[in-house]
Amino acid sequence: MSNLAIETVGLTYNFGTQTVVKNLSLQVPKGSIYGFLGPNGAGKTTTIKILLNLLKSPSDQVFIFGRDINTNRIASLKRMGALVEQPAIYGHLSGKENLVNRCLLLGIKKNKVAEMLSLVGLTDAANKKAGKYSLGMKQRLGIALALVSDPELLLLDEPTNGLDPNGIIEIRNLMIELATKHQKTILVSSHLLAEIERTATHVGIINKGELLFQGTINELHDLSKPTVKVEVDDIEKTIALLGPTEILQQKGSTVTIPFQSREDMANLNTLLVQNGIKVYTIGTERKDLENLFLDITSKN
Ligand SMILES: Nc1ncnc2c1ncn2[C@@H]1O[C@H](COP(=O)(O)OP(=O)(O)OP(=O)(O)O)[C@@H](O)[C@H]1O
């Protein structure tokens, strides 16, 4: 049995002559909150539409809970709920009526409506016209609409786009509640790492249609561990003296190695000076995740 809610194998998609998704192999573990990150135009929405079978390409290899979506379309779609681009809301109907309408369409009992309103924190606004909702309330209603069929997998395309800090926190808390209390797997796209950093358990970073990083949030954090950067007059001799120490980067007369401790850094300084090397600068550096994200996405 696959432990993955979503798996794509070498997914490629073209709009005319433009390849917008390139050889994409996503692995979204069951129960995860998977942050699907990338700058504007990276191919996130296109990928989500392929996952929902709204777009198809000849090279499609999409597995939902281990089963090929092309041969199990209806069964796969039943297990998914989605909020892509703007939520499909009738502004002249109340939040409650929008949900009742969706239940009728899907042949689901209407008693789910109160539960959904409560889950997304819209009970008090249930009878207000949805057209008068704030952006954040509309997004939450959109999520409630995606949840009425009780899907195991939720695909949310930039659900916090345009929201104020409070709206962002509300969506973040809702995602955490859905994953932890209701055992949903959530794929959530964003162009801002900071927005999903505290929510996601796993991250996939995409740029120009290519997957540049995929792993747990801790693995991403590991990439931003502190380093020591040394600038010297004799780089070759310095590297020889460093012996088996891992060299993370060598650029001109500077070398970057992993930071162990302040003691180690002082010892390195002494070692270099005792061997006649001029140490122009020595210091620690640490990339915050946002800079790391920019670094990763500017590489391709
Ligand atoms: N219907 C379309 N026809 C032609 N090109 C398209 C179409 N939809 C998207 N594209 C192009 O495909 C590329 C990927 O777009 P996509 O919307 O998937 O990116 P995204 O990562 O979701 O970006 P954003 O954060 O801006 O929504 C872009 O260059 C976009 O211009």
The ligand as an ORCA input file, in Angstrom:
! r2SCAN-3c Opt
* xyz 0 1
  N      -4.565     29.040    -20.010
  C      -3.289     29.361    -20.224
  N      -2.815     29.562    -21.465
  C      -1.522     29.855    -21.696
  N      -0.583     29.971    -20.727
  C      -0.992     29.792    -19.466
  C      -2.357     29.462    -19.130
  N      -2.451     29.323    -17.784
  C      -1.206     29.547    -17.292
  N      -0.337     29.826    -18.293
  C       1.111     30.089    -18.128
  O       1.699     28.988    -17.486
  C       2.700     29.396    -16.556
  C       2.397     28.800    -15.195
  O       1.197     29.413    -14.690
  P       0.521     28.942    -13.312
  O      -0.739     29.719    -13.184
  O       0.443     27.460    -13.279
  O       1.612     29.428    -12.272
  P       1.459     29.659    -10.699
  O       2.702     29.113    -10.095
  O       0.173     29.118    -10.219
  O       1.494     31.223    -10.618
  P       0.617     32.251     -9.724
  O       1.215     32.212     -8.345
  O       0.885     33.557    -10.420
  O      -0.799     31.795     -9.813
  C       2.711     30.918    -16.607
  O       3.768     31.321    -17.442
  C       1.374     31.273    -17.207
  O       1.476     32.474    -17.919
*
